[in-house]
Amino acid sequence: MDEYQIMNILLRLETGHLESFKVVRDYAKTLSDISERLSDDQLRRILMLSAYLCQRVDEAASGPAGQKDSEVAWRGNTRLS
């Protein structure tokens, strides 16, 4: 599958209501399953992009007063070097 096919699928998939923590847990498990087949650079890029997307979800879940839903407050402050 090339990048355009993947983008097309990602932009069209309907996810319904999912709990953020469960999605992150399942994502981490899936990535762990394939991590041995990835180079360090590929894994670093996937993690950086994933962290960016998780931060956007976190920002979107902010309440009107800026309070975050506890379900998405899992995001850490980890930096990759």
MOPAC internal coordinates of N, CA, C and O (Angstrom, degrees):
PM7 1SCF
backbone

  N    0.0000 0     0.00 0     0.00 0    0    0    0
  C    1.4408 1     0.00 0     0.00 0    1    0    0
  C    1.5288 1   107.82 1     0.00 0    2    1    0
  O    1.2310 1   120.24 1   -48.83 1    3    2    1
  N    1.3129 1   117.14 1   131.17 1    3    2    1
  C    1.4627 1   119.00 1   179.22 1    5    3    2
  C    1.5329 1   110.56 1   -92.19 1    6    5    3
  O    1.2310 1   121.23 1    -5.42 1    7    6    5
  N    1.3349 1   115.26 1   174.58 1    7    6    5
  C    1.4688 1   119.39 1  -174.28 1    9    7    6
  C    1.5207 1   113.41 1   -62.61 1   10    9    7
  O    1.2310 1   119.45 1   148.18 1   11   10    9
  N    1.3333 1   118.66 1   -31.82 1   11   10    9
  C    1.4633 1   121.33 1  -179.26 1   13   11   10
  C    1.5316 1   110.97 1   -72.89 1   14   13   11
  O    1.2310 1   120.16 1   142.85 1   15   14   13
  N    1.3177 1   117.30 1   -37.15 1   15   14   13
  C    1.4610 1   120.43 1   175.74 1   17   15   14
  C    1.5308 1   110.13 1   -65.92 1   18   17   15
  O    1.2310 1   120.60 1   138.45 1   19   18   17
  N    1.3125 1   116.45 1   -41.55 1   19   18   17
  C    1.4666 1   120.61 1   178.42 1   21   19   18
  C    1.5248 1   110.43 1   -63.86 1   22   21   19
  O    1.2310 1   120.08 1   134.11 1   23   22   21
  N    1.3311 1   117.44 1   -45.89 1   23   22   21
  C    1.4674 1   120.54 1   178.45 1   25   23   22
  C    1.5198 1   110.69 1   -59.39 1   26   25   23
  O    1.2310 1   120.08 1   137.05 1   27   26   25
  N    1.3204 1   117.45 1   -42.95 1   27   26   25
  C    1.4542 1   121.63 1   179.92 1   29   27   26
  C    1.5246 1   110.98 1   -59.62 1   30   29   27
  O    1.2310 1   120.52 1   136.07 1   31   30   29
  N    1.3187 1   116.61 1   -43.93 1   31   30   29
  C    1.4645 1   120.60 1   178.58 1   33   31   30
  C    1.5222 1   110.77 1   -65.64 1   34   33   31
  O    1.2310 1   120.20 1   132.52 1   35   34   33
  N    1.3310 1   117.23 1   -47.48 1   35   34   33
  C    1.4650 1   120.66 1  -178.31 1   37   35   34
  C    1.5272 1   112.55 1   -60.30 1   38   37   35
  O    1.2310 1   120.43 1   142.21 1   39   38   37
  N    1.3091 1   116.79 1   -37.79 1   39   38   37
  C    1.4619 1   120.53 1  -177.89 1   41   39   38
  C    1.5229 1   112.91 1   -76.51 1   42   41   39
  O    1.2310 1   120.02 1   162.20 1   43   42   41
  N    1.3087 1   117.57 1   -17.80 1   43   42   41
  C    1.4637 1   120.91 1  -176.37 1   45   43   42
  C    1.5267 1   114.48 1  -107.39 1   46   45   43
  O    1.2310 1   119.95 1   164.64 1   47   46   45
  N    1.3107 1   117.71 1   -15.36 1   47   46   45
  C    1.4657 1   119.95 1  -178.55 1   49   47   46
  C    1.5199 1   110.80 1   -66.84 1   50   49   47
  O    1.2310 1   120.92 1   -42.28 1   51   50   49
  N    1.3086 1   115.85 1   137.72 1   51   50   49
  C    1.4625 1   122.54 1   173.77 1   53   51   50
  C    1.5174 1   107.62 1  -100.46 1   54   53   51
  O    1.2310 1   119.93 1   -56.60 1   55   54   53
  N    1.3051 1   117.74 1   123.40 1   55   54   53
  C    1.4587 1   120.64 1  -177.36 1   57   55   54
  C    1.5123 1   113.32 1   -99.41 1   58   57   55
  O    1.2310 1   119.64 1   162.93 1   59   58   57
  N    1.3067 1   118.28 1   -17.07 1   59   58   57
  C    1.4568 1   119.65 1  -176.41 1   61   59   58
  C    1.5128 1   110.15 1    67.80 1   62   61   59
  O    1.2310 1   120.47 1    20.85 1   63   62   61
  N    1.3079 1   116.71 1  -159.15 1   63   62   61
  C    1.4684 1   121.32 1  -179.90 1   65   63   62
  C    1.5263 1   108.93 1   -90.28 1   66   65   63
  O    1.2310 1   120.76 1   -63.84 1   67   66   65
  N    1.3037 1   116.16 1   116.16 1   67   66   65
  C    1.4584 1   121.56 1   178.30 1   69   67   66
  C    1.5194 1   108.90 1  -124.06 1   70   69   67
  O    1.2310 1   120.49 1   -33.39 1   71   70   69
  N    1.3185 1   116.67 1   146.61 1   71   70   69
  C    1.4556 1   120.88 1   176.97 1   73   71   70
  C    1.5283 1   108.40 1   -81.47 1   74   73   71
  O    1.2310 1   120.64 1   -53.28 1   75   74   73
  N    1.3049 1   116.39 1   126.72 1   75   74   73
  C    1.4646 1   122.19 1  -174.57 1   77   75   74
  C    1.5203 1   112.93 1   -54.97 1   78   77   75
  O    1.2310 1   120.20 1   134.84 1   79   78   77
  N    1.3129 1   117.22 1   -45.16 1   79   78   77
  C    1.4579 1   119.83 1  -178.08 1   81   79   78
  C    1.5288 1   111.17 1   -61.47 1   82   81   79
  O    1.2310 1   120.24 1   138.02 1   83   82   81
  N    1.3288 1   117.14 1   -41.98 1   83   82   81
  C    1.4608 1   121.08 1   179.90 1   85   83   82
  C    1.5250 1   111.27 1   -66.09 1   86   85   83
  O    1.2310 1   120.27 1   142.27 1   87   86   85
  N    1.3149 1   117.08 1   -37.73 1   87   86   85
  C    1.4619 1   120.72 1   177.72 1   89   87   86
  C    1.5216 1   109.98 1   -63.66 1   90   89   87
  O    1.2310 1   120.41 1   134.38 1   91   90   89
  N    1.3200 1   116.82 1   -45.62 1   91   90   89
  C    1.4631 1   120.81 1  -179.95 1   93   91   90
  C    1.5248 1   110.52 1   -64.40 1   94   93   91
  O    1.2310 1   120.26 1   138.55 1   95   94   93
  N    1.3166 1   117.12 1   -41.45 1   95   94   93
  C    1.4698 1   120.87 1   178.17 1   97   95   94
  C    1.5273 1   110.77 1   -61.54 1   98   97   95
  O    1.2310 1   120.27 1   133.49 1   99   98   97
  N    1.3238 1   117.09 1   -46.51 1   99   98   97
  C    1.4662 1   120.58 1   179.71 1  101   99   98
  C    1.5250 1   111.28 1   -66.43 1  102  101   99
  O    1.2310 1   120.66 1   142.42 1  103  102  101
  N    1.3222 1   116.34 1   -37.58 1  103  102  101
  C    1.4615 1   120.83 1   178.04 1  105  103  102
  C    1.5344 1   110.68 1   -63.72 1  106  105  103
  O    1.2310 1   120.94 1   134.82 1  107  106  105
  N    1.3264 1   115.80 1   -45.18 1  107  106  105
  C    1.4651 1   120.46 1   179.07 1  109  107  106
  C    1.5245 1   110.91 1   -61.79 1  110  109  107
  O    1.2310 1   120.41 1   139.10 1  111  110  109
  N    1.3246 1   116.82 1   -40.90 1  111  110  109
  C    1.4635 1   120.70 1   178.18 1  113  111  110
  C    1.5288 1   110.67 1   -64.02 1  114  113  111
  O    1.2310 1   120.22 1   134.88 1  115  114  113
  N    1.3190 1   117.18 1   -45.12 1  115  114  113
  C    1.4609 1   121.57 1   179.53 1  117  115  114
  C    1.5167 1   111.01 1   -62.65 1  118  117  115
  O    1.2310 1   120.48 1   135.33 1  119  118  117
  N    1.3169 1   116.69 1   -44.67 1  119  118  117
  C    1.4646 1   120.85 1   178.95 1  121  119  118
  C    1.5199 1   111.09 1   -65.09 1  122  121  119
  O    1.2310 1   120.53 1   142.21 1  123  122  121
  N    1.3097 1   116.59 1   -37.79 1  123  122  121
  C    1.4654 1   120.67 1   176.76 1  125  123  122
  C    1.5295 1   110.80 1   -61.73 1  126  125  123
  O    1.2310 1   120.70 1   141.28 1  127  126  125
  N    1.3288 1   116.26 1   -38.72 1  127  126  125
  C    1.4627 1   120.94 1  -179.88 1  129  127  126
  C    1.5279 1   112.99 1   -63.17 1  130  129  127
  O    1.2310 1   120.30 1   148.95 1  131  130  129
  N    1.3261 1   117.04 1   -31.05 1  131  130  129
  C    1.4731 1   120.02 1  -177.06 1  133  131  130
  C    1.5184 1   113.79 1  -106.79 1  134  133  131
  O    1.2310 1   119.75 1   175.79 1  135  134  133
  N    1.3161 1   118.08 1    -4.21 1  135  134  133
  C    1.4693 1   121.13 1  -171.99 1  137  135  134
  C    1.5257 1   113.81 1   -59.71 1  138  137  135
  O    1.2310 1   119.98 1   148.36 1  139  138  137
  N    1.3209 1   117.65 1   -31.64 1  139  138  137
  C    1.4602 1   119.65 1  -179.96 1  141  139  138
  C    1.5249 1   112.52 1   -66.39 1  142  141  139
  O    1.2310 1   120.48 1   158.15 1  143  142  141
  N    1.3305 1   116.68 1   -21.85 1  143  142  141
  C    1.4693 1   120.94 1   179.93 1  145  143  142
  C    1.5266 1   112.63 1   -90.58 1  146  145  143
  O    1.2310 1   120.28 1   179.49 1  147  146  145
  N    1.3235 1   117.07 1    -0.51 1  147  146  145
  C    1.4608 1   121.71 1  -178.55 1  149  147  146
  C    1.5179 1   110.19 1  -106.33 1  150  149  147
  O    1.2310 1   121.36 1   -31.71 1  151  150  149
  N    1.3205 1   115.00 1   148.29 1  151  150  149
  C    1.4615 1   118.47 1   173.16 1  153  151  150
  C    1.5247 1   108.38 1   -74.48 1  154  153  151
  O    1.2310 1   120.65 1   -15.82 1  155  154  153
  N    1.3285 1   116.36 1   164.18 1  155  154  153
  C    1.4665 1   119.84 1   177.69 1  157  155  154
  C    1.5288 1   110.68 1   -58.22 1  158  157  155
  O    1.2310 1   120.52 1   140.00 1  159  158  157
  N    1.3290 1   116.62 1   -40.00 1  159  158  157
  C    1.4605 1   120.47 1  -179.88 1  161  159  158
  C    1.5293 1   111.13 1   -66.11 1  162  161  159
  O    1.2310 1   119.70 1   137.74 1  163  162  161
  N    1.3192 1   118.18 1   -42.26 1  163  162  161
  C    1.4586 1   120.87 1   178.62 1  165  163  162
  C    1.5213 1   110.83 1   -63.13 1  166  165  163
  O    1.2310 1   120.47 1   135.51 1  167  166  165
  N    1.3182 1   116.70 1   -44.49 1  167  166  165
  C    1.4556 1   120.50 1   179.61 1  169  167  166
  C    1.5243 1   110.68 1   -64.50 1  170  169  167
  O    1.2310 1   119.89 1   137.80 1  171  170  169
  N    1.3164 1   117.81 1   -42.20 1  171  170  169
  C    1.4738 1   121.52 1   177.97 1  173  171  170
  C    1.5277 1   110.40 1   -60.38 1  174  173  171
  O    1.2310 1   120.06 1   135.42 1  175  174  173
  N    1.3388 1   117.50 1   -44.58 1  175  174  173
  C    1.4724 1   120.17 1  -179.91 1  177  175  174
  C    1.5205 1   111.40 1   -64.16 1  178  177  175
  O    1.2310 1   120.11 1   138.09 1  179  178  177
  N    1.3291 1   117.39 1   -41.91 1  179  178  177
  C    1.4649 1   120.20 1   178.46 1  181  179  178
  C    1.5193 1   110.32 1   -62.14 1  182  181  179
  O    1.2310 1   120.14 1   136.27 1  183  182  181
  N    1.3275 1   117.33 1   -43.73 1  183  182  181
  C    1.4583 1   120.44 1   179.95 1  185  183  182
  C    1.5231 1   112.17 1   -65.72 1  186  185  183
  O    1.2310 1   120.18 1   140.00 1  187  186  185
  N    1.3191 1   117.26 1   -40.00 1  187  186  185
  C    1.4701 1   120.35 1   178.73 1  189  187  186
  C    1.5317 1   110.74 1   -64.62 1  190  189  187
  O    1.2310 1   120.28 1   135.42 1  191  190  189
  N    1.3242 1   117.07 1   -44.58 1  191  190  189
  C    1.4650 1   120.85 1   178.55 1  193  191  190
  C    1.5269 1   110.91 1   -65.39 1  194  193  191
  O    1.2310 1   120.57 1   139.96 1  195  194  193
  N    1.3070 1   116.52 1   -40.04 1  195  194  193
  C    1.4626 1   120.95 1   178.63 1  197  195  194
  C    1.5241 1   110.98 1   -63.44 1  198  197  195
  O    1.2310 1   120.70 1   136.51 1  199  198  197
  N    1.3223 1   116.26 1   -43.49 1  199  198  197
  C    1.4689 1   120.17 1   178.57 1  201  199  198
  C    1.5306 1   110.41 1   -61.00 1  202  201  199
  O    1.2310 1   120.58 1   138.98 1  203  202  201
  N    1.3252 1   116.50 1   -41.02 1  203  202  201
  C    1.4688 1   120.71 1   177.71 1  205  203  202
  C    1.5290 1   110.25 1   -60.32 1  206  205  203
  O    1.2310 1   120.37 1   131.96 1  207  206  205
  N    1.3265 1   116.89 1   -48.04 1  207  206  205
  C    1.4593 1   120.53 1  -179.26 1  209  207  206
  C    1.5222 1   111.36 1   -64.14 1  210  209  207
  O    1.2310 1   119.98 1   140.71 1  211  210  209
  N    1.3160 1   117.64 1   -39.29 1  211  210  209
  C    1.4602 1   120.84 1   178.14 1  213  211  210
  C    1.5276 1   111.47 1   -64.35 1  214  213  211
  O    1.2310 1   120.66 1   142.62 1  215  214  213
  N    1.3155 1   116.34 1   -37.38 1  215  214  213
  C    1.4646 1   119.70 1   177.60 1  217  215  214
  C    1.5210 1   110.69 1   -65.35 1  218  217  215
  O    1.2310 1   119.94 1   142.96 1  219  218  217
  N    1.3275 1   117.72 1   -37.04 1  219  218  217
  C    1.4661 1   120.46 1   178.04 1  221  219  218
  C    1.5185 1   110.57 1   -66.29 1  222  221  219
  O    1.2310 1   119.99 1   140.19 1  223  222  221
  N    1.3388 1   117.62 1   -39.81 1  223  222  221
  C    1.4555 1   121.33 1   176.66 1  225  223  222
  C    1.5223 1   109.27 1   -63.11 1  226  225  223
  O    1.2310 1   120.75 1   138.05 1  227  226  225
  N    1.3224 1   116.16 1   -41.95 1  227  226  225
  C    1.4550 1   121.52 1   179.57 1  229  227  226
  C    1.5277 1   110.49 1   -61.23 1  230  229  227
  O    1.2310 1   120.43 1   135.97 1  231  230  229
  N    1.3187 1   116.79 1   -44.03 1  231  230  229
  C    1.4656 1   120.63 1   179.56 1  233  231  230
  C    1.5232 1   111.08 1   -66.57 1  234  233  231
  O    1.2310 1   120.12 1   141.46 1  235  234  233
  N    1.3282 1   117.37 1   -38.54 1  235  234  233
  C    1.4588 1   121.08 1  -179.74 1  237  235  234
  C    1.5209 1   111.90 1   -67.60 1  238  237  235
  O    1.2310 1   120.39 1   154.39 1  239  238  237
  N    1.3362 1   116.87 1   -25.61 1  239  238  237
  C    1.4571 1   121.08 1  -178.33 1  241  239  238
  C    1.5259 1   112.48 1   -86.16 1  242  241  239
  O    1.2310 1   120.04 1   178.76 1  243  242  241
  N    1.3291 1   117.52 1    -1.24 1  243  242  241
  C    1.4672 1   120.17 1   179.83 1  245  243  242
  C    1.5193 1   109.70 1   -64.36 1  246  245  243
  O    1.2310 1   121.77 1   -42.07 1  247  246  245
  N    1.3108 1   114.22 1   137.93 1  247  246  245
  C    1.4550 1   119.59 1   178.87 1  249  247  246
  C    1.5141 1   111.12 1   -76.48 1  250  249  247
  O    1.2310 1   120.22 1    -2.32 1  251  250  249
  N    1.3135 1   117.18 1   177.68 1  251  250  249
  C    1.4617 1   121.11 1  -178.49 1  253  251  250
  C    1.5225 1   113.57 1   -61.26 1  254  253  251
  O    1.2310 1   120.38 1   151.89 1  255  254  253
  N    1.3237 1   116.88 1   -28.11 1  255  254  253
  C    1.4620 1   119.63 1   179.78 1  257  255  254
  C    1.5266 1   110.86 1   -96.73 1  258  257  255
  O    1.2310 1   120.37 1  -168.37 1  259  258  257
  N    1.3245 1   116.89 1    11.63 1  259  258  257
  C    1.4484 1   120.27 1   179.59 1  261  259  258
  C    1.5151 1   113.92 1    83.88 1  262  261  259
  O    1.2310 1   120.56 1  -175.47 1  263  262  261
  N    1.3287 1   116.54 1     4.53 1  263  262  261
  C    1.4593 1   119.65 1   177.94 1  265  263  262
  C    1.5159 1   108.54 1   -82.18 1  266  265  263
  O    1.2310 1   121.31 1   -45.67 1  267  266  265
  N    1.3253 1   115.11 1   134.33 1  267  266  265
  C    1.4505 1   120.15 1  -177.13 1  269  267  266
  C    1.5186 1   110.51 1   -91.68 1  270  269  267
  O    1.2310 1   121.18 1   -36.18 1  271  270  269
  N    1.3027 1   115.35 1   143.82 1  271  270  269
  C    1.4536 1   122.50 1   174.08 1  273  271  270
  C    1.5294 1   107.72 1   -60.39 1  274  273  271
  O    1.2310 1   119.78 1   -47.79 1  275  274  273
  N    1.3131 1   118.02 1   132.21 1  275  274  273
  C    1.4707 1   120.66 1  -177.70 1  277  275  274
  C    1.5223 1   111.51 1   -61.36 1  278  277  275
  O    1.2310 1   120.01 1   156.21 1  279  278  277
  N    1.3176 1   117.59 1   -23.79 1  279  278  277
  C    1.4573 1   121.65 1   179.93 1  281  279  278
  C    1.5262 1   112.14 1   -64.78 1  282  281  279
  O    1.2310 1   120.23 1   149.57 1  283  282  281
  N    1.3335 1   117.17 1   -30.43 1  283  282  281
  C    1.4577 1   119.38 1  -178.69 1  285  283  282
  C    1.5267 1   111.71 1  -107.32 1  286  285  283
  O    1.2310 1   119.89 1  -171.70 1  287  286  285
  N    1.3020 1   117.82 1     8.30 1  287  286  285
  C    1.4501 1   120.89 1  -178.80 1  289  287  286
  C    1.5289 1   112.06 1   -81.31 1  290  289  287
  O    1.2310 1   119.91 1  -169.01 1  291  290  289
  N    1.3102 1   117.78 1    10.99 1  291  290  289
  C    1.4536 1   122.97 1  -179.29 1  293  291  290
  C    1.5233 1   112.45 1   -71.74 1  294  293  291
  O    1.2310 1   119.69 1   159.44 1  295  294  293
  N    1.3149 1   118.19 1   -20.56 1  295  294  293
  C    1.4644 1   120.92 1  -171.14 1  297  295  294
  C    1.5145 1   111.71 1   -55.73 1  298  297  295
  O    1.2310 1   121.11 1   -50.83 1  299  298  297
  N    1.2898 1   115.48 1   129.17 1  299  298  297
  C    1.4635 1   120.97 1  -179.69 1  301  299  298
  C    1.5170 1   111.44 1   -92.62 1  302  301  299
  O    1.2310 1   120.90 1     6.84 1  303  302  301
  N    1.2916 1   115.88 1  -173.16 1  303  302  301
  C    1.4456 1   121.94 1  -177.98 1  305  303  302
  C    1.5239 1   109.27 1  -120.74 1  306  305  303
  O    1.2310 1   120.38 1  -142.23 1  307  306  305
  N    1.3200 1   116.88 1    37.77 1  307  306  305
  C    1.4627 1   122.20 1  -175.29 1  309  307  306
  C    1.5040 1   111.12 1   -80.15 1  310  309  307
  O    1.2310 1   120.32 1   -46.58 1  311  310  309
  N    1.3176 1   117.00 1   133.42 1  311  310  309
  C    1.4625 1   122.50 1   175.86 1  313  311  310
  C    1.5082 1   109.01 1  -108.30 1  314  313  311
  O    1.2310 1   121.14 1   -39.21 1  315  314  313
  N    1.3006 1   115.43 1   140.79 1  315  314  313
  C    1.4677 1   120.66 1   174.08 1  317  315  314
  C    1.5155 1   108.04 1  -100.49 1  318  317  315
  O    1.2310 1   120.38 1   -41.02 1  319  318  317
  N    1.3200 1   116.88 1   138.98 1  319  318  317
  C    1.4731 1   118.64 1   179.45 1  321  319  318
  C    1.4948 1   111.26 1  -100.90 1  322  321  319
  O    1.2310 1   120.10 1   180.00 1  323  322  321

